[in-house]
Amino acid sequence: MGQKVKKIAVMTSGGDSPGMNAAIRSVVRAAAYYRTECIGIYRGYQGMIEGDFTPMSARSVNNIIHKGGTILKSARSKEFMTKEGRAKAYENLKEEGIEGLVIIGGDGSFTGGVVFNSEYNFPVIGIPGTIDNDIYGTSHTLGYDTALNTAMEAIDKIRDTASSHNRLFFVEVMGRDAGFIALNTGVGAGAEEILIPEEDLGLERMLESLKKSRRSGKSSSIVVVAEGDKSGKNVYQLADYVEENMPEYEVRVSVLGHMQRGGSPTCFDRVLASRLGVRAVELLIDGKSNVMVGLKDNEVVSTDLEKAIKGQNSIDKELLRVSDIMTT
């Protein structure tokens, strides 16, 4: 491995996800292993513009692998969307002697990295950190597995109440544009219906499905809804519609919200973060740039950053089929 980069920086950007701290730890310790200096950038691109940097050593990332959130904080930066803002960021990086950047975030963060690279030919490597799992080029993004388990545990608890009171619960999970969390937690928690953006079930079909469940003897039901589902204007409208047409059901809504982003990352997310962080540093040291590291068939792979942003992960059709059979 050729030592082409002597000093790198790492930052987290966009929405936080479990596993980001594990990824920071991996980047810092991999840099130490390869005798490369590592700088932490607080508050993402905004911190880059303001020069909010801190030196990081192998010992500075002790006891963070199990923590949710991000010790480097995260922030949106409208200023970085301007040429002037990016110029400030570049000057700060240059003044600090930083020669490469690891960005832990989602497609918005990667878009900023692509633009920055195109303007200044500055080496950037992306690590996908988002619970939505909607980044092309990886089977799993950091935090996705943890979010699945958090949502499923919550749905299991809600089912206890639904069964006790013969209630129908609509449980909304995160997924504005993608239904990965809803589909997987719905199957894993045994939901009677799963509503996702990729499959427009429609109000009538949903109603018929619930009536069928009722006729089969089910006195309570769980419907898992991705926040981006188009069956109704929102989950509350869905609940009102069912209550009007099936008065025998007592309908309740539970929105899991940001609790899905928090908590201690699962073993899978910690191991994934460790693998991706090491590979990201190795790519930078080797002079590579403008790629994202990800997981495919349990192998760490690289994908062009622009392709990762523009590509689209497809919903698992086999799991959809299994879901249909399980709701019988």
Secondary structure, DSSP 4 states (H G I P E B T S, - for coil): -----SEEEEEE-SS--TTHHHHHHHHHHHHHHTT-EEEEETTHHHHHHHT-EEEE-GGGGTT-TT--S-TT-----SGGGSHHHHHHHHHHHHHHT--EEEEEE-HHHHHHHHHHHHHH---EEEEEB-TT---TT-S--BTHHHHHHHHHHHHHHHHHHHHHHTEEEEEEES-SS--HHHHHHHHHTT-SEEEBTTB---HHHHHHHHHHHHHTT-S-EEEEEETT--SSSSHHHHHHHHHHH-TTSEEEEEE-GGGGT-SPPPHHHHHHHHHHHHHHHHHHHTT--SEEEEEETTEEEEEEHHHHHH--PPP-HHHHHHHHHHT-
